[in-house]
Amino acid sequence: MKNFPAYFQKELIENLRTYRLFIILIAFVIFALMEPVIYRMLPRILASEGLDPEVFGMMDTSQQGLLRSYIGNMIQTGILVFTLTLSGALAHEIQKNYWILPRTKGGNASALILSKYMLYSFGIIIVILISFFINRFYTGVLFESTGLTVLWTLQSGLIFSLYFLFILALLFFFVSLTRRSIAAAVTTMLMSFIVMPLLFNFQALQRFLPYGLVQESGLFVINRYSLLPLIASTTLLIFILLWGTIKRVKHMKIY
């Protein structure tokens, strides 16, 4: 791992050139701003369509309610943007066999994979926290502030970020299997949109599936009994997926 700093610097420069994290940041911030705006305009939209605006009064427009709604939307649209944007980060190097030259000069697959993973992990944590605080602030401007504290927002953002770190590790693993960015992105989205929610219906799995982090992030209160097993199992799965990715890249043949 002595080559890790050099690999990390290379990935940072590559990201500045491709604007991957910047694209994700812009998308997440737009979604965070749109959520309270849409709810603010909803009574007028309902009235223009001849519907009873009183229906709007049944909706939760508190800071907690709109942040939960944002979390629910980001499980779909956020992961869509996230996977499609980052699927090429590793796939491009594999397809072009760029990983061969560093290894011939003493580099290793571990540093290559982990440098990419660490950079985009730090990036997505920052992006999610920024979007959460923007959503909290703008909801408080358009609606009445309901006491969603900075600490609760920070805790919720970090829990939600861990689920995205799992998705990132899953994406890298599927890239190492398929060697194609679109195939890996589609497979990852299928796992997140269909497989994980289906498995979450089994009560015995709910305490250990990473998908449970989504539910925990919307509670805004730390429940150690339910949260700690989720953190432990998700962290273990991330290590397993990264280990599998590294093994695949190490034994990859040149095409």
C-alpha positions as CSV (number, residue, x, y, z in Angstrom):
1,M,0.0,0.0,0.0
2,K,3.0,2.3,-0.2
3,N,1.7,3.5,-3.6
4,F,-1.6,4.6,-2.1
5,P,-0.8,8.4,-1.8
6,A,0.3,8.5,-5.4
7,Y,-2.9,6.6,-6.6
8,F,-5.1,8.9,-4.4
9,Q,-3.5,12.0,-6.0
10,K,-4.0,10.5,-9.4
11,E,-7.7,9.9,-8.7
12,L,-8.2,13.4,-7.3
13,I,-6.7,14.9,-10.5
14,E,-8.9,12.6,-12.6
15,N,-12.0,13.6,-10.7
16,L,-11.2,17.3,-11.2
17,R,-10.9,16.6,-14.9
18,T,-14.1,14.6,-15.3
19,Y,-16.3,16.6,-12.7
20,R,-17.9,13.3,-11.5
21,L,-18.4,14.5,-7.9
22,F,-19.3,18.0,-9.0
23,I,-22.1,16.5,-11.2
24,I,-23.4,14.4,-8.2
25,L,-23.2,17.5,-6.0
26,I,-25.3,19.6,-8.4
27,A,-27.9,16.9,-8.8
28,F,-28.3,16.3,-5.1
29,V,-28.5,20.0,-4.3
30,I,-31.1,20.5,-7.0
31,F,-33.2,17.6,-5.6
32,A,-32.8,19.0,-2.0
33,L,-34.1,22.4,-3.1
34,M,-36.9,21.1,-5.3
35,E,-38.5,19.0,-2.5
36,P,-39.7,22.0,-0.3
37,V,-40.5,24.1,-3.4
38,I,-42.8,21.4,-4.9
39,Y,-44.6,21.0,-1.5
40,R,-45.0,24.8,-1.3
41,M,-46.6,25.0,-4.8
42,L,-48.7,21.9,-4.3
43,P,-51.9,23.7,-2.9
44,R,-52.0,25.9,-6.0
45,I,-51.4,22.9,-8.3
46,L,-54.2,21.0,-6.6
47,A,-56.6,24.0,-6.9
48,S,-55.8,24.5,-10.6
49,E,-56.6,20.8,-11.2
50,G,-60.0,21.3,-9.4
51,L,-58.9,19.1,-6.5
52,D,-59.5,19.9,-2.8
53,P,-56.5,21.8,-1.4
54,E,-57.4,20.5,2.0
55,V,-55.6,17.3,1.0
56,F,-52.4,19.2,1.4
57,G,-53.1,19.7,5.1
58,M,-52.9,16.0,5.6
59,M,-49.2,16.0,4.4
60,D,-46.3,16.3,6.7
61,T,-44.6,19.6,5.7
62,S,-42.3,19.8,8.8
63,Q,-38.6,19.8,8.4
64,Q,-38.5,16.2,9.5
65,G,-41.3,15.2,7.1
66,L,-39.7,16.8,4.1
67,L,-36.3,15.4,4.8
68,R,-37.8,12.0,5.1
69,S,-39.5,12.6,1.7
70,Y,-36.1,13.7,0.3
71,I,-34.5,10.5,1.6
72,G,-37.2,8.4,-0.1
73,N,-36.6,10.2,-3.4
74,M,-32.8,9.9,-3.2
75,I,-33.1,6.1,-2.8
76,Q,-34.3,6.2,-6.4
77,T,-33.2,9.3,-8.3
78,G,-30.0,9.8,-6.1
79,I,-28.8,6.3,-6.7
80,L,-29.6,6.5,-10.4
81,V,-27.4,9.6,-10.7
82,F,-24.8,8.2,-8.4
83,T,-24.3,4.8,-10.1
84,L,-24.5,6.2,-13.7
85,T,-21.9,8.9,-12.9
86,L,-19.4,6.7,-11.0
87,S,-19.7,3.4,-12.9
88,G,-17.1,4.6,-15.4
89,A,-14.6,5.5,-12.7
90,L,-13.2,1.9,-12.6
91,A,-14.7,0.4,-15.8
92,H,-12.8,2.8,-18.0
93,E,-9.4,1.8,-16.6
94,I,-10.4,-1.9,-16.9
95,Q,-11.6,-1.6,-20.5
96,K,-8.5,0.2,-21.6
97,N,-6.2,-2.0,-19.6
98,Y,-4.8,1.1,-17.8
99,W,-4.4,-0.9,-14.7
100,I,-1.6,-3.0,-16.3
101,L,1.1,-0.4,-16.5
102,P,1.1,0.7,-12.8
103,R,1.3,-3.0,-11.7
104,T,4.4,-3.5,-13.9
105,K,6.0,-0.7,-12.1
106,G,5.4,-2.0,-8.6
107,G,1.9,-0.9,-8.1
108,N,-0.9,-3.1,-6.9
109,A,-4.6,-3.6,-7.3
110,S,-5.4,-2.9,-3.7
111,A,-4.0,0.7,-3.9
112,L,-5.8,1.2,-7.2
113,I,-9.2,0.1,-5.9
114,L,-9.0,1.6,-2.4
115,S,-7.8,5.0,-3.6
116,K,-10.8,5.2,-5.9
117,Y,-13.2,4.0,-3.2
118,M,-11.8,6.3,-0.5
119,L,-11.9,9.4,-2.8
120,Y,-15.5,8.8,-3.8
121,S,-16.5,7.8,-0.3
122,F,-15.3,11.1,1.2
123,G,-16.9,12.9,-1.7
124,I,-20.4,11.3,-1.4
125,I,-20.4,11.8,2.4
126,I,-19.8,15.5,1.9
127,V,-22.3,15.8,-0.9
128,I,-25.1,14.1,1.2
129,L,-24.4,16.2,4.3
130,I,-24.5,19.4,2.2
131,S,-27.8,18.4,0.5
132,F,-29.4,17.4,3.9
133,F,-28.5,20.8,5.5
134,I,-29.7,22.7,2.4
135,N,-33.0,20.8,2.5
136,R,-33.3,21.5,6.2
137,F,-32.6,25.2,5.8
138,Y,-34.8,25.8,2.8
139,T,-37.7,23.9,4.3
140,G,-37.4,26.1,7.4
141,V,-37.6,29.2,5.1
142,L,-40.6,28.1,3.1
143,F,-42.4,26.5,6.1
144,E,-42.3,26.9,9.8
145,S,-39.2,25.6,11.5
146,T,-40.1,22.5,13.5
147,G,-36.9,21.9,15.6
148,L,-34.9,19.6,13.4
149,T,-31.6,20.2,15.1
150,V,-28.2,20.3,13.5
151,L,-27.2,17.2,15.4
152,W,-30.2,15.2,14.1
153,T,-29.5,16.3,10.6
154,L,-25.8,15.4,10.9
155,Q,-26.6,11.9,12.3
156,S,-29.2,11.3,9.7
157,G,-26.9,12.3,6.9
158,L,-24.0,10.1,8.1
159,I,-26.3,7.0,8.5
160,F,-27.7,7.6,5.0
161,S,-24.1,8.1,3.7
162,L,-23.2,4.6,4.9
163,Y,-25.8,3.1,2.6
164,F,-24.3,4.9,-0.3
165,L,-20.9,3.6,0.6
166,F,-22.3,0.1,0.4
167,I,-23.8,1.0,-3.0
168,L,-20.4,2.2,-4.2
169,A,-18.7,-1.0,-3.1
170,L,-21.4,-3.0,-4.8
171,L,-20.9,-0.9,-8.0
172,F,-17.2,-1.5,-8.0
173,F,-17.7,-5.3,-7.5
174,F,-20.1,-5.5,-10.4
175,V,-17.7,-3.5,-12.6
176,S,-15.0,-6.0,-11.8
177,L,-17.4,-8.8,-12.8
178,T,-18.8,-7.3,-16.0
179,R,-16.0,-5.0,-17.1
180,R,-18.8,-2.7,-18.4
181,S,-20.0,0.5,-16.8
182,I,-23.6,0.4,-17.9
183,A,-24.0,-3.3,-17.1
184,A,-22.6,-2.7,-13.6
185,A,-24.7,0.4,-13.1
186,V,-27.9,-1.4,-14.2
187,T,-27.1,-4.4,-12.0
188,T,-26.4,-2.2,-9.0
189,M,-29.7,-0.3,-9.5
190,L,-31.6,-3.6,-9.7
191,M,-30.1,-4.7,-6.5
192,S,-31.0,-1.4,-4.8
193,F,-34.4,-0.9,-6.3
194,I,-35.8,-4.4,-6.3
195,V,-33.7,-7.1,-4.5
196,M,-32.9,-5.1,-1.3
197,P,-36.5,-4.0,-0.7
198,L,-37.7,-7.5,-1.3
199,L,-35.2,-9.0,1.1
200,F,-36.1,-6.4,3.6
201,N,-39.6,-7.8,3.9
202,F,-38.1,-10.8,5.8
203,Q,-38.1,-9.8,9.4
204,A,-35.2,-12.0,10.3
205,L,-33.0,-10.0,7.8
206,Q,-34.1,-6.5,8.7
207,R,-31.6,-6.0,11.5
208,F,-28.7,-6.8,9.1
209,L,-29.5,-5.6,5.6
210,P,-27.9,-2.3,4.6
211,Y,-31.3,-1.2,3.3
212,G,-32.3,-0.8,7.0
213,L,-30.0,2.3,7.1
214,V,-32.5,4.1,4.9
215,Q,-35.2,3.6,7.5
216,E,-32.9,4.5,10.4
217,S,-31.8,7.8,8.7
218,G,-35.4,9.0,8.7
219,L,-35.9,8.5,12.4
220,F,-33.6,11.3,13.5
221,V,-33.1,9.5,16.8
222,I,-30.2,7.1,17.5
223,N,-31.6,3.6,18.4
224,R,-28.4,1.6,19.2
225,Y,-30.3,-1.7,19.4
226,S,-31.3,-1.5,15.7
227,L,-28.5,0.7,14.4
228,L,-25.4,-1.0,15.6
229,P,-26.1,-4.4,13.9
230,L,-26.8,-2.5,10.7
231,I,-23.6,-0.6,10.8
232,A,-21.6,-3.7,11.6
233,S,-23.2,-5.9,8.9
234,T,-22.9,-3.1,6.3
235,T,-19.3,-2.4,7.1
236,L,-18.5,-6.2,6.8
237,L,-20.3,-6.4,3.5
238,I,-18.3,-3.4,2.2
239,F,-15.0,-5.1,3.1
240,I,-16.2,-8.3,1.5
241,L,-17.2,-6.5,-1.7
242,L,-13.9,-4.6,-1.9
243,W,-11.9,-7.7,-1.2
244,G,-13.8,-9.5,-4.0
245,T,-13.2,-6.5,-6.4
246,I,-9.4,-6.5,-5.6
247,K,-9.2,-10.3,-6.2
248,R,-11.0,-9.9,-9.5
249,V,-8.7,-7.1,-10.7
250,K,-5.6,-8.9,-9.6
251,H,-6.5,-12.0,-11.7
252,M,-8.0,-10.1,-14.6
253,K,-6.8,-11.1,-18.1
254,I,-5.9,-8.6,-20.8
255,Y,-8.4,-8.5,-23.7
